[in-house]
Amino acid sequence: MLVLSRKTGEGIVLDNDISISILSIDGDRIRIGIQAPKEMRIYRSELLAETADMNRTAAKTPAISFRDE
């Protein structure tokens, strides 16, 4: 993992078409701005982890049949 220090107004560029800027720092909260191609999907990591947990739970749930047998 590459670890960088940035100040407000500074940023980094990834692969020449993704730009990440530090918009503000307020205590333990950092606001970032991301410029990327529209086809690039950007997710918050905590939401991905939550979705993965929900999918694992759903996969363990027994199937329900709605047909009369």
Summary of the structure (lengths in Angstrom):
residues: 69
radius of gyration: 19.9
end to end distance: 55.5
largest distance: 65.8
contacts: 100
relative contact order: 0.12
helix: 23%
strand: 29%
